[in-house]
Amino acid sequence: MRLKLICRKRKHFIFLLFLSGSLLLACTTVEKKKPATVEKKEPATVEKQKSLEKRLPMTLLSPEKYPDFSDDMFLDGLEFAIHQSLQYLKRLSPQHRFTFGNDMVNAAQMKKSLTVFKDFLQKNPRAENINEFILKNYTVYASSGSEKNGKVLFTGYYEPYIEGSLQSSPTFTVPIYSIPSDLISVDLSPFSKELNGKKILARWNGKTVVPYHERTEIDFGDVLNGKAKPLVWVKDIVDAFFLHIQGSGKVYLKNGSSIHLHYHAVNGRPYRSIGKYLIENDKIPRDEMSMQKIRQYLASHPEEIKTILGYNPSYVFFRVEEQGPVGAINVLLTPGRSIATDRRIFPLSALAFIESHKPYISGNGNIKKWASFSRFVLNQDTGGAIRGPGRADLFWGSGEYARLAAGHMQHPGNLYFLILKKNTPVIRLSNRCR
């Protein structure tokens, strides 16, 4: 939304000039322009820059490069996930556009693509039938991955279960906040063509627009008093922090009931990984890094909690949902079938296929080994740490296995997107699917 302010004592045009200047100076999310300098670039450097500029998030694959579309899960969960994406697409205009590499697809085409695939799944196809069906009917795109190795780094997330209370007490002292009343979204488009389509999240301090409070100010100060309603209170600030990281969770109350919390907004501050901080400061070895290791370190070094959690200034505000967890497209996530990607470059709700590694758990609850797997998924979520074509986050669900898998998954793999070929009769292969 655009910022609307009324200034009774100052003339309107003076206020606008003052506000436009303060926006560009006060908000850290907009970089200042540096004075132009003439720099002679070597030919190799110029060619490398041109190559990076032309690099697309995903590229069209020729049929001979299609992966083997083997799926390690039962297909009924996939049908449910497709149904959720279709619910999202029904809310859009048929002409709403999605980008697949150099190609554009509208919502009507996306709906048809998912419906055809869902109908095919209901025939209980074998693996060879799935490969043949896709080859004849679908166009496949591959994520370009990271610039280093062309691979996608897969991490995981899950729905945590937390004890909580609707009232604060000596036991439940940490609030989970709703969106604050003074958090504003400022559209920067009117100020400059270079800022077209950009916005910032900020607050008005009575004189100018400034960045919103960061994590340390919120967690260890009293800055949200009277501005944000606590939805629930939990016992531990570390539990609250990881609830922010996961983006949703289920809180169990003393009376036996529970509530679903879901991401609503952020404070506009950049996300910074505390895992990276702990590695770079020699707190946890890189090859041992996991959510579980971070929790262990914080539990044994409580005096460092404020510094470590404060390293990530980003802060999440929540809302209560009747069901959960809910993804960025406001539909229920499906365990093992929903992924989060960078919504700026990948089509939300789209059918995708991933190849990575999953854990096998021993009888004592530890990870015994990691094994390769592949499966169909739906692109239904996003996240503050999920940026660029080289990152994807797999939703594991809830429970102990989901917690272990999500906490330890940091494995390279491949990400593909599928869309029904345009103006091509669907070859259903119905007689060979059982």
C-alpha positions as CSV (number, residue, x, y, z in Angstrom):
1,M,0.0,0.0,0.0
2,R,1.1,3.6,-0.4
3,L,1.9,5.7,2.7
4,K,-0.9,8.2,3.4
5,L,-0.1,10.9,5.9
6,I,-1.9,14.1,6.9
7,C,0.1,17.0,7.9
8,R,-2.1,19.8,9.3
9,K,0.6,22.4,10.0
10,R,2.8,22.2,7.0
11,K,2.1,22.8,3.4
12,H,1.5,19.6,1.4
13,F,4.3,20.2,-1.2
14,I,6.9,20.9,1.5
15,F,6.0,17.7,3.3
16,L,6.3,15.6,0.2
17,L,9.8,17.0,-0.6
18,F,10.9,16.4,3.0
19,L,9.4,12.9,3.0
20,S,11.0,11.8,-0.3
21,G,14.4,12.9,0.9
22,S,14.1,11.2,4.3
23,L,12.9,8.0,2.7
24,L,16.1,7.7,0.7
25,L,18.3,8.6,3.6
26,A,16.7,6.8,6.4
27,C,15.8,3.4,5.0
28,T,18.7,1.0,4.8
29,T,17.0,-1.2,2.2
30,V,17.6,1.4,-0.5
31,E,21.2,1.8,-1.5
32,K,22.6,5.2,-2.2
33,K,24.0,5.9,-5.7
34,K,27.7,6.2,-5.8
35,P,29.3,8.9,-8.0
36,A,29.8,7.6,-11.5
37,T,33.3,6.5,-12.3
38,V,34.9,5.5,-15.5
39,E,36.4,2.1,-15.2
40,K,38.1,0.2,-17.9
41,K,37.1,-3.4,-17.9
42,E,39.1,-6.3,-19.4
43,P,37.4,-8.2,-22.2
44,A,37.1,-11.3,-20.1
45,T,35.5,-9.4,-17.3
46,V,33.0,-7.8,-19.7
47,E,32.1,-11.2,-21.2
48,K,31.7,-12.7,-17.7
49,Q,29.3,-9.8,-16.7
50,K,27.3,-10.3,-19.9
51,S,27.1,-14.0,-19.2
52,L,25.8,-13.4,-15.7
53,E,23.2,-10.9,-16.9
54,K,21.9,-13.5,-19.4
55,R,21.7,-16.2,-16.9
56,L,18.1,-17.3,-16.4
57,P,16.7,-18.8,-13.2
58,M,15.6,-21.9,-15.2
59,T,16.2,-23.1,-18.7
60,L,14.2,-25.3,-21.1
61,L,15.4,-28.9,-21.3
62,S,15.4,-30.9,-24.5
63,P,13.6,-34.3,-24.1
64,E,16.8,-36.3,-24.0
65,K,17.8,-34.4,-20.9
66,Y,14.7,-35.1,-18.9
67,P,15.3,-36.8,-15.6
68,D,13.9,-40.2,-14.6
69,F,10.6,-39.2,-12.9
70,S,10.7,-41.8,-10.2
71,D,8.8,-40.9,-7.0
72,D,9.6,-42.3,-3.6
73,M,6.2,-41.6,-2.0
74,F,2.6,-42.7,-2.3
75,L,0.9,-40.6,-5.0
76,D,-2.3,-39.8,-2.9
77,G,-0.4,-37.0,-1.1
78,L,0.7,-35.6,-4.5
79,E,-3.0,-35.4,-5.6
80,F,-3.8,-33.5,-2.4
81,A,-1.0,-31.0,-3.0
82,I,-2.1,-30.5,-6.6
83,H,-5.6,-29.8,-5.4
84,Q,-4.2,-27.1,-3.0
85,S,-2.4,-25.4,-5.9
86,L,-5.6,-25.5,-8.0
87,Q,-7.5,-23.8,-5.1
88,Y,-5.0,-21.0,-5.3
89,L,-5.2,-20.7,-9.1
90,K,-9.0,-20.4,-8.9
91,R,-8.6,-17.1,-7.0
92,L,-6.5,-15.6,-9.8
93,S,-7.5,-14.0,-13.1
94,P,-7.2,-16.5,-15.9
95,Q,-4.7,-14.1,-17.5
96,H,-2.4,-13.8,-14.4
97,R,1.0,-14.6,-15.7
98,F,3.8,-16.9,-14.5
99,T,7.4,-17.0,-15.8
100,F,9.1,-20.2,-16.9
101,G,12.5,-19.2,-18.0
102,N,12.0,-17.2,-21.2
103,D,8.4,-18.3,-21.5
104,M,5.2,-16.9,-20.0
105,V,2.3,-19.0,-18.9
106,N,-1.1,-17.7,-17.7
107,A,-3.2,-19.0,-14.8
108,A,-5.6,-20.8,-17.2
109,Q,-2.8,-22.8,-18.6
110,M,-1.4,-23.6,-15.2
111,K,-4.8,-24.9,-14.1
112,K,-5.1,-27.1,-17.1
113,S,-1.6,-28.4,-16.6
114,L,-2.2,-29.4,-13.0
115,T,-5.7,-30.8,-13.7
116,V,-4.4,-33.1,-16.5
117,F,-1.6,-34.4,-14.3
118,K,-4.0,-34.9,-11.4
119,D,-6.4,-36.9,-13.6
120,F,-3.5,-39.0,-14.8
121,L,-2.4,-39.8,-11.3
122,Q,-5.9,-41.2,-10.5
123,K,-5.1,-44.0,-13.0
124,N,-2.4,-45.3,-10.6
125,P,0.4,-45.1,-13.2
126,R,3.6,-47.1,-13.0
127,A,6.9,-45.4,-13.1
128,E,7.5,-46.1,-16.8
129,N,4.0,-44.7,-17.6
130,I,4.8,-41.5,-15.8
131,N,8.0,-40.9,-17.8
132,E,6.3,-41.6,-21.1
133,F,3.3,-39.4,-20.2
134,I,5.6,-36.5,-19.3
135,L,7.7,-36.9,-22.4
136,K,4.7,-36.7,-24.7
137,N,2.7,-34.1,-22.9
138,Y,4.9,-31.8,-20.7
139,T,7.7,-29.2,-21.2
140,V,10.4,-29.4,-18.5
141,Y,12.6,-26.6,-17.2
142,A,15.6,-27.0,-14.9
143,S,16.7,-24.6,-12.3
144,S,20.1,-23.1,-13.2
145,G,21.2,-23.7,-9.6
146,S,24.0,-21.9,-7.9
147,E,26.7,-20.0,-9.9
148,K,29.4,-22.2,-8.3
149,N,28.2,-25.7,-9.3
150,G,24.8,-25.4,-11.0
151,K,23.2,-27.4,-8.1
152,V,20.3,-26.4,-5.8
153,L,21.0,-26.5,-2.1
154,F,18.0,-28.2,-0.4
155,T,17.2,-27.5,3.2
156,G,14.1,-28.5,5.2
157,Y,11.5,-27.0,7.4
158,Y,8.7,-28.4,9.6
159,E,5.8,-27.5,11.8
160,P,7.1,-27.2,15.4
161,Y,4.9,-28.1,18.4
162,I,5.3,-25.7,21.3
163,E,3.7,-25.3,24.8
164,G,2.0,-22.0,25.3
165,S,-0.5,-19.9,27.1
166,L,-2.9,-17.1,26.2
167,Q,-1.8,-15.1,29.2
168,S,1.7,-14.3,30.4
169,S,3.0,-15.9,33.6
170,P,6.2,-16.6,35.4
171,T,6.4,-19.8,33.2
172,F,5.3,-18.3,29.9
173,T,7.2,-15.0,29.4
174,V,8.0,-14.8,25.7
175,P,5.3,-13.2,23.5
176,I,4.5,-14.2,19.9
177,Y,3.3,-11.0,18.3
178,S,0.6,-10.1,15.8
179,I,1.4,-7.5,13.2
180,P,2.1,-4.1,14.8
181,S,-0.1,-1.1,14.2
182,D,2.8,1.1,13.3
183,L,4.4,-1.1,10.7
184,I,3.8,0.5,7.3
185,S,4.5,-0.5,3.7
186,V,5.9,2.4,1.6
187,D,5.6,2.2,-2.2
188,L,8.7,3.9,-3.6
189,S,7.6,3.9,-7.2
190,P,6.4,7.6,-7.1
191,F,9.8,8.8,-6.1
192,S,11.9,7.6,-8.9
193,K,11.7,5.4,-12.0
194,E,14.6,3.5,-10.7
195,L,12.5,2.6,-7.6
196,N,9.5,1.4,-9.7
197,G,7.9,-1.7,-8.1
198,K,10.0,-1.5,-5.0
199,K,8.8,-0.9,-1.4
200,I,10.1,-0.8,2.1
201,L,8.6,-1.8,5.4
202,A,9.2,0.9,8.0
203,R,7.6,3.1,10.7
204,W,6.8,6.8,11.2
205,N,8.6,8.3,14.2
206,G,6.6,11.5,14.1
207,K,9.1,13.3,11.9
208,T,10.3,10.9,9.2
209,V,10.1,7.3,8.0
210,V,12.7,5.1,9.6
211,P,13.5,1.3,9.5
212,Y,11.4,-0.8,11.7
213,H,12.6,-2.1,15.1
214,E,15.1,-5.0,14.7
215,R,15.0,-8.3,16.7
216,T,17.1,-7.2,19.7
217,E,14.9,-4.1,20.2
218,I,11.7,-6.2,20.1
219,D,12.9,-9.2,22.1
220,F,14.8,-7.3,24.8
221,G,13.1,-3.9,24.8
222,D,9.6,-2.7,25.3
223,V,9.1,-1.2,21.9
224,L,5.9,-3.0,20.9
225,N,4.0,-2.3,24.0
226,G,0.6,-1.0,22.9
227,K,1.4,-1.5,19.3
228,A,1.3,-5.3,18.8
229,K,-1.0,-7.8,20.5
230,P,0.6,-11.0,21.8
231,L,-1.2,-13.9,20.2
232,V,0.2,-16.4,22.7
233,W,3.1,-16.7,25.2
234,V,5.7,-19.4,25.2
235,K,8.4,-20.5,27.7
236,D,11.6,-20.0,25.8
237,I,13.0,-17.3,23.5
238,V,14.9,-19.9,21.5
239,D,11.6,-21.7,20.8
240,A,10.1,-18.4,19.6
241,F,13.2,-17.8,17.4
242,F,12.9,-21.1,15.6
243,L,9.1,-20.6,15.3
244,H,10.1,-17.4,13.3
245,I,12.5,-19.4,11.2
246,Q,9.9,-22.1,10.4
247,G,7.2,-19.6,9.7
248,S,4.4,-21.5,11.3
249,G,3.8,-23.8,14.3
250,K,1.2,-25.4,16.5
251,V,0.9,-24.2,20.1
252,Y,-0.6,-26.5,22.7
253,L,-2.5,-24.7,25.6
254,K,-3.0,-25.9,29.1
255,N,-6.7,-26.6,28.6
256,G,-5.8,-29.2,25.9
257,S,-6.7,-27.1,22.9
258,S,-4.2,-25.9,20.3
259,I,-3.9,-23.0,17.9
260,H,-2.1,-22.7,14.5
261,L,0.2,-19.8,14.1
262,H,1.2,-18.7,10.6
263,Y,3.5,-16.1,9.1
264,H,1.8,-12.7,8.6
265,A,4.5,-10.1,8.0
266,V,8.1,-9.2,8.7
267,N,9.8,-6.1,10.0
268,G,11.6,-5.4,6.8
269,R,15.1,-6.1,8.1
270,P,17.4,-8.4,6.2
271,Y,17.5,-12.1,7.2
272,R,20.9,-13.2,8.4
273,S,21.7,-16.8,9.3
274,I,22.8,-17.5,12.9
275,G,24.2,-20.8,11.7
276,K,26.6,-19.0,9.4
277,Y,27.5,-16.7,12.3
278,L,28.3,-19.6,14.6
279,I,30.5,-21.3,11.9
280,E,32.4,-18.1,11.1
281,N,33.0,-17.5,14.8
282,D,34.3,-21.0,15.4
283,K,31.4,-21.9,17.7
284,I,30.2,-24.9,15.7
285,P,32.2,-26.8,13.0
286,R,30.7,-26.5,9.5
287,D,30.3,-30.2,9.1
288,E,28.3,-30.5,12.4
289,M,26.0,-27.6,11.7
290,S,22.2,-28.3,12.2
291,M,19.3,-26.8,14.0
292,Q,19.8,-29.3,16.8
293,K,23.5,-28.2,17.2
294,I,22.4,-24.6,17.4
295,R,19.9,-25.4,20.1
296,Q,22.6,-27.3,22.1
297,Y,25.0,-24.5,21.8
298,L,22.5,-21.9,23.0
299,A,21.4,-24.1,25.9
300,S,25.0,-24.4,27.1
301,H,25.9,-20.7,26.5
302,P,22.8,-18.7,27.7
303,E,24.9,-15.6,28.1
304,E,25.4,-15.5,24.3
305,I,21.7,-15.8,23.4
306,K,21.1,-12.1,23.0
307,T,24.1,-11.6,20.8
308,I,23.5,-14.7,18.6
309,L,19.8,-14.3,18.1
310,G,20.3,-10.5,17.6
311,Y,22.6,-11.3,14.7
312,N,19.5,-11.9,12.7
313,P,17.6,-8.6,12.8
314,S,14.6,-10.0,10.8
315,Y,11.5,-10.5,12.9
316,V,8.3,-12.4,12.0
317,F,4.8,-11.4,13.0
318,F,2.0,-14.0,13.1
319,R,-1.7,-14.6,12.7
320,V,-3.9,-17.4,13.9
321,E,-5.3,-19.9,11.4
322,E,-8.0,-22.5,11.9
323,Q,-5.8,-25.1,10.1
324,G,-2.2,-25.3,9.3
325,P,0.5,-25.0,8.3
326,V,-0.4,-22.6,5.4
327,G,2.0,-21.6,2.7
328,A,2.7,-18.3,0.9
329,I,-0.2,-19.0,-1.5
330,N,-2.6,-19.4,1.5
331,V,-3.2,-23.1,1.1
332,L,-2.4,-26.0,3.3
333,L,1.1,-27.4,2.9
334,T,1.5,-31.1,2.2
335,P,4.3,-32.9,4.1
336,G,7.0,-34.1,1.7
337,R,5.2,-32.5,-1.3
338,S,5.4,-28.7,-0.7
339,I,8.5,-26.7,-1.3
340,A,9.5,-23.1,-0.7
341,T,11.5,-21.2,-3.3
342,D,12.2,-17.7,-4.3
343,R,8.8,-16.3,-5.4
344,R,10.5,-13.6,-7.4
345,I,11.9,-16.0,-10.0
346,F,9.9,-19.3,-9.7
347,P,6.2,-19.8,-10.5
348,L,4.1,-20.2,-7.3
349,S,1.7,-23.2,-7.3
350,A,3.6,-24.9,-10.2
351,L,4.3,-28.7,-10.4
352,A,8.0,-29.4,-9.8
353,F,10.3,-32.4,-9.4
354,I,13.3,-32.6,-7.1
355,E,16.3,-34.8,-6.6
356,S,18.2,-34.7,-3.4
357,H,18.9,-36.8,-0.2
358,K,16.7,-37.8,2.7
359,P,17.7,-39.3,6.1
360,Y,17.2,-42.8,7.5
361,I,16.6,-42.9,11.3
362,S,18.0,-45.6,13.6
363,G,16.2,-47.2,16.4
364,N,17.7,-44.8,18.9
365,G,16.4,-41.8,17.0
366,N,19.6,-40.7,15.3
367,I,20.3,-40.3,11.6
368,K,21.8,-43.5,10.4
369,K,22.5,-42.5,6.8
370,W,21.4,-40.2,3.9
371,A,20.1,-41.7,0.7
372,S,19.2,-40.2,-2.6
373,F,15.6,-39.7,-3.5
374,S,13.4,-38.0,-6.1
375,R,9.7,-37.0,-6.1
376,F,7.1,-34.6,-7.4
377,V,6.4,-31.5,-5.4
378,L,4.4,-28.3,-5.6
379,N,5.9,-24.8,-5.3
380,Q,3.6,-23.4,-2.6
381,D,5.8,-21.4,-0.2
382,T,8.7,-19.0,0.2
383,G,11.0,-17.9,2.9
384,G,13.3,-15.1,3.9
385,A,16.5,-17.2,3.5
386,I,15.4,-18.8,0.2
387,R,16.9,-16.5,-2.4
388,G,18.0,-17.2,-5.9
389,P,17.9,-20.3,-8.2
390,G,20.3,-22.2,-6.0
391,R,18.0,-22.6,-3.0
392,A,14.9,-24.6,-2.1
393,D,13.3,-25.6,1.2
394,L,11.3,-28.9,1.5
395,F,8.4,-29.0,4.0
396,W,8.7,-32.3,6.0
397,G,5.6,-32.0,8.1
398,S,5.5,-32.4,11.9
399,G,6.8,-34.9,14.4
400,E,10.2,-36.2,15.3
401,Y,11.2,-37.5,11.9
402,A,10.2,-34.1,10.4
403,R,12.2,-32.3,13.1
404,L,15.4,-34.3,12.4
405,A,15.1,-34.2,8.6
406,A,14.4,-30.5,8.6
407,G,17.1,-29.7,11.1
408,H,19.9,-31.6,9.3
409,M,19.0,-31.4,5.6
410,Q,21.6,-29.4,3.7
411,H,22.2,-31.3,0.6
412,P,22.7,-30.4,-3.1
413,G,20.3,-31.6,-5.8
414,N,18.3,-30.7,-8.8
415,L,15.0,-28.8,-9.2
416,Y,12.7,-29.1,-12.3
417,F,9.4,-27.4,-13.3
418,L,6.8,-29.0,-15.5
419,I,4.1,-27.3,-17.6
420,L,1.7,-28.9,-20.1
421,K,2.7,-28.3,-23.7
422,K,0.7,-25.6,-25.5
423,N,-1.7,-26.7,-28.2
424,T,-0.8,-30.3,-27.9
425,P,-3.5,-33.0,-27.6
426,V,-3.0,-34.9,-24.3
427,I,-1.9,-38.5,-24.9
428,R,-3.4,-40.2,-21.8
429,L,-1.9,-43.7,-22.1
430,S,-4.9,-44.9,-20.1
431,N,-4.8,-48.5,-21.2
432,R,-1.2,-49.0,-19.9
433,C,-1.3,-47.3,-16.5
434,R,-2.4,-50.2,-14.3
